[in-house]
Amino acid sequence: MKSVLSIILLLPAFLSLQGQITFKVEDDIYYPDFSVKIGEDVYYPDITIKIGTEVSSADFSIGITSNRAQADFIITESNYADYSIKAGSDIYYPDITIKAGNDVFFPDMTIKINKSGTVNYIIYTEKEFISLRDIVIALLPAINYHSDFKHDALNELFEDLD
């Protein structure tokens, strides 16, 4: 009886954590899993992304939540994240370069940030302030999926996510 009760109580907690991916995003990580040069002034980017609240005909939409259990992607400050990503506008020899912002012309992908309503992906952050850089890095698995897995660097990073 105790084992059945334990399973009933712990199963919802396990299922709510299933599928969540955590990212530690900083610009000064010494041995990151992946490095990204990202900003609005990146020249010759691998990916261009228009992201914001005023984006029309978006490829997908995202929302920010204050409830960790609802999130698909989590930005954490813990050193035990699934992926540690070194990201910034002054990263040398990055694995991938991304031009992202609200004023990107002829983007490869468009992402709409919804303040309420139904969205495709939900992000949670443990940081006090979430930046555009953090949002785009947390969305890398979704970006890889919606770009039909055409970026080898992202395919290599997320090869365990099947």
BELBEL-V261652 format. One record per backbone hydrogen bond with DSSP energy under -1.0 kcal/mol. CO is the residue of the C=O (numbers start at 1). NH is the residue of the N-H. Records with the same first field share a line. If there is no record, write none. Layout:
CO = NH  NH
This chain:
1 = 5
2 = 6
3 = 7
4 = 8
5 = 9
6 = 10
7 = 11
10 = 14
11 = 15
12 = 16
17 = 20
21 = 74
22 = 83
23 = 76
24 = 85
26 = 87
34 = 86
35 = 95  96
36 = 88
37 = 98
39 = 100
47 = 99
48 = 108  109
49 = 101
50 = 111
52 = 113
60 = 112
61 = 120  121
62 = 114
63 = 123
67 = 70
72 = 21
73 = 124
74 = 23
75 = 126
83 = 24
84 = 33  34
85 = 26
86 = 36
88 = 38
96 = 37
97 = 46  47
98 = 39
99 = 49
101 = 51
109 = 50
110 = 59  60
111 = 52
112 = 62
121 = 63
122 = 72  73
123 = 65
124 = 75
131 = 135
132 = 136
133 = 137
134 = 138
135 = 139
137 = 140
139 = 143
140 = 144
141 = 145
142 = 146
143 = 147
144 = 149
145 = 148
151 = 155
152 = 156
153 = 157
154 = 158
158 = 161
160 = 162
